[in-house]
Amino acid sequence: MGIEQKLGESGIVTARLEDVVNWSRTNAMWPMLFGLACCAIEMMAAQAANYDMSRFGMELMRPSPRQSDLMIVAGRVSRKMAPVLRRLYDQMPDPKWVIAMGDCASCGGVFNNYAVVQGVDEVVPVDVYVAGCPPRPEALIHGILTLHDKVRKDKLKDWA
């Protein structure tokens, strides 16, 4: 049963613009590396051969904010690093998404002091939180798939 038999003689395929754009956004996300602590090792492991994030269209981590649309904040963010994080987020093109990877990025973790930001959502808006200390590569991949589900549900009226 090929697509030719489903289409018949017309040769026309219809789809909503919303669905096509959201499909392309989920299958071509380019993550920016922003590894700050031990979670960065697990983020690198998710990109390696055993887990292979390239099957989700993420061939490599981008070092430049102007080439990426997904920021994965992996690890604790110090007060000194927060303005740098915000500047890099502002340089990313729209649409852009953020994943907070690990307990330190999500809520400060065990570092409850003046020098560590108690959750990266104080600095940038976060779309998905990945729990763990440090979270396994499978957890990061689950977070990415959760983000994909969120992006697929975007509506045309929300794009403005």
C-alpha positions as CSV (number, residue, x, y, z in Angstrom):
1,M,0.0,0.0,0.0
2,G,1.9,3.0,-1.2
3,I,1.0,6.6,-1.2
4,E,0.0,6.3,-4.8
5,Q,-2.9,4.0,-4.0
6,K,-4.0,6.3,-1.1
7,L,-4.1,9.3,-3.4
8,G,-5.8,7.8,-6.3
9,E,-5.4,9.5,-9.7
10,S,-5.5,13.1,-8.3
11,G,-1.9,13.2,-7.0
12,I,-2.9,15.9,-4.5
13,V,-1.9,15.9,-0.8
14,T,-3.5,18.3,1.6
15,A,-2.2,19.5,4.9
16,R,-2.7,22.4,7.2
17,L,0.1,25.0,7.2
18,E,0.1,24.8,11.0
19,D,0.9,21.1,10.9
20,V,3.6,21.4,8.2
21,V,5.4,24.2,10.0
22,N,5.3,22.6,13.4
23,W,6.5,19.3,11.9
24,S,9.5,21.1,10.3
25,R,10.2,22.9,13.5
26,T,10.3,19.7,15.5
27,N,12.5,17.8,13.0
28,A,15.1,20.5,12.6
29,M,15.8,21.9,16.1
30,W,19.3,23.0,16.5
31,P,20.4,23.0,20.1
32,M,23.0,25.4,21.6
33,L,25.3,24.0,24.1
34,F,25.3,25.7,27.4
35,G,26.8,23.2,29.8
36,L,27.8,24.6,33.1
37,A,28.4,21.7,35.4
38,C,28.2,17.9,35.6
39,C,24.9,17.8,33.7
40,A,26.9,18.9,30.6
41,I,28.6,15.5,30.6
42,E,25.2,13.8,30.4
43,M,24.1,16.2,27.6
44,M,27.3,15.2,25.6
45,A,26.5,11.5,26.2
46,A,23.0,12.0,24.8
47,Q,24.7,13.3,21.6
48,A,27.1,10.4,21.4
49,A,26.6,7.1,19.6
50,N,24.7,5.2,22.3
51,Y,21.8,7.6,22.4
52,D,22.3,9.6,19.2
53,M,20.1,12.7,19.3
54,S,20.7,13.1,15.5
55,R,17.8,10.8,14.9
56,F,15.6,13.7,16.1
57,G,17.3,16.1,13.6
58,M,19.8,17.4,16.0
59,E,23.0,16.6,14.2
60,L,25.3,18.6,16.3
61,M,25.3,21.2,19.1
62,R,25.7,24.7,17.8
63,P,28.2,27.0,19.6
64,S,26.5,30.1,18.2
65,P,23.2,31.5,19.4
66,R,22.4,32.9,15.9
67,Q,22.3,29.3,14.5
68,S,20.3,27.7,17.2
69,D,16.7,27.7,18.3
70,L,16.9,25.4,21.4
71,M,19.0,26.3,24.5
72,I,19.7,23.4,26.8
73,V,20.9,24.9,30.1
74,A,22.7,22.0,31.8
75,G,23.9,22.7,35.3
76,R,24.0,25.5,37.9
77,V,23.8,29.1,36.8
78,S,25.8,31.5,38.9
79,R,24.7,35.2,39.4
80,K,27.7,36.2,37.4
81,M,26.7,33.9,34.5
82,A,23.1,35.0,34.4
83,P,23.6,38.1,32.2
84,V,25.6,36.1,29.7
85,L,22.8,33.5,29.6
86,R,20.2,36.2,29.0
87,R,22.4,37.9,26.3
88,L,22.8,34.6,24.4
89,Y,19.0,33.9,24.7
90,D,18.3,37.3,23.3
91,Q,20.6,36.7,20.3
92,M,18.7,33.5,19.3
93,P,16.3,33.8,16.4
94,D,12.5,33.3,17.0
95,P,11.0,30.9,17.7
96,K,13.3,29.7,20.5
97,W,12.9,27.2,23.3
98,V,14.7,26.5,26.5
99,I,15.2,23.2,28.4
100,A,16.4,23.4,32.0
101,M,18.4,20.2,32.5
102,G,19.1,19.0,36.0
103,D,18.0,20.1,39.5
104,C,20.5,22.9,39.6
105,A,19.1,24.6,36.5
106,S,15.5,23.9,37.5
107,C,15.6,25.1,41.2
108,G,19.2,25.7,42.3
109,G,19.7,22.1,43.5
110,V,21.7,21.7,46.7
111,F,23.3,25.1,46.1
112,N,21.0,27.3,48.2
113,N,23.2,30.4,48.5
114,Y,23.6,33.9,47.2
115,A,25.9,32.9,44.3
116,V,23.6,30.5,42.4
117,V,20.4,31.4,40.6
118,Q,17.6,29.4,42.2
119,G,16.1,28.3,38.9
120,V,17.1,29.4,35.4
121,D,13.5,30.6,34.9
122,E,14.5,33.7,36.8
123,V,16.6,34.6,33.8
124,V,14.9,33.1,30.7
125,P,11.5,31.5,30.1
126,V,11.8,27.7,30.4
127,D,9.6,25.4,28.3
128,V,10.6,22.0,29.7
129,Y,12.3,20.9,32.9
130,V,14.3,17.7,33.1
131,A,14.7,16.4,36.6
132,G,17.7,14.6,38.1
133,C,21.1,15.2,39.6
134,P,22.5,14.7,37.0
135,P,19.7,13.5,34.7
136,R,20.5,10.5,32.5
137,P,20.7,11.0,28.7
138,E,17.4,9.2,28.5
139,A,15.8,11.9,30.6
140,L,17.1,14.6,28.3
141,I,15.8,12.7,25.3
142,H,12.4,12.5,27.0
143,G,12.5,16.2,27.7
144,I,13.2,16.9,24.0
145,L,10.3,14.6,23.0
146,T,8.1,16.5,25.5
147,L,9.2,19.8,23.8
148,H,8.4,18.3,20.4
149,D,4.9,17.5,21.6
150,K,4.5,21.1,22.9
151,V,5.7,22.5,19.6
152,R,3.4,20.3,17.5
153,K,0.5,21.7,19.4
154,D,1.4,25.4,18.6
155,K,-1.4,27.3,16.9
156,L,-1.1,29.8,14.1
157,K,-2.6,32.6,16.2
158,D,0.2,32.1,18.8
159,W,3.0,32.8,16.3
160,A,2.6,36.5,16.2
